[in-house]
Every structure is written in structure tokens, then in C-alpha cells.
């Protein structure tokens, strides 16, 4: 699932219940996840 793949603590809420003022577009969500993973010492995503 999305939550397991990203490991972000907000999980599905990034998509369905974004915080006020957050960029909830697809690009914004990917940016949020990438920044969170980097800040928490997790690897980034592999290029396709």
C-alpha cells in the first residue's frame, strides 16, 4: 500500500486529508515524501 511504500507517518492522509496549506497535488505529495525520507535517513526512490 501507499503507506507501506512511503513509510511516511501520515500515510494515506497525505492524499485524502492533507494539512491546510500543503500542496496536495501529485508533485507536492511526492516532494513531501522525498523530503521526509531524506530527513529521516531513508533512501530515495529508484528511477524507472
N, C-alpha and C positions, 0 to 999 in steps of 0.2 A: 504494500500500500504506500501511498504518498508519505505518510508519517514515518513508516519504517525506512523508506528510501532516503529521506532527507535527514532524519534523526532530529529535526528541529522540534523544540518543546511545544510550540504552538500547533504542530501537526496540520490537520485539515483546516483549522481556524485561520491559517494564512490565506486560504482560498475563500472559505464560506463566512468567516466572521473577522475580517481584517479590522485592525485598530483604526480609529478615526485619524485621517491624515496620511495613512500608509498607502503606498502605491499598490493597488490590488490587481494591476494588470499582470499578464503572464511574465513580462520582463521584470516588473517590480518584484514579484514573488521570487523569481529565480535570483535576482540580485540580493534580496533579503536572505535567502537560504545560503547563497555563496558566502556572503559576509559573515553570517553566523557560523558556518562551518570553519572558515578561516580563523575567526576569533577563538574558536574552541579546539583548535589543533587537529581538525578533521581534514582529510584530503578533499580536493575539489572533485568535480565531475570529469569523467573521461570524455574526450572529444569523439564524436561519432565517426 
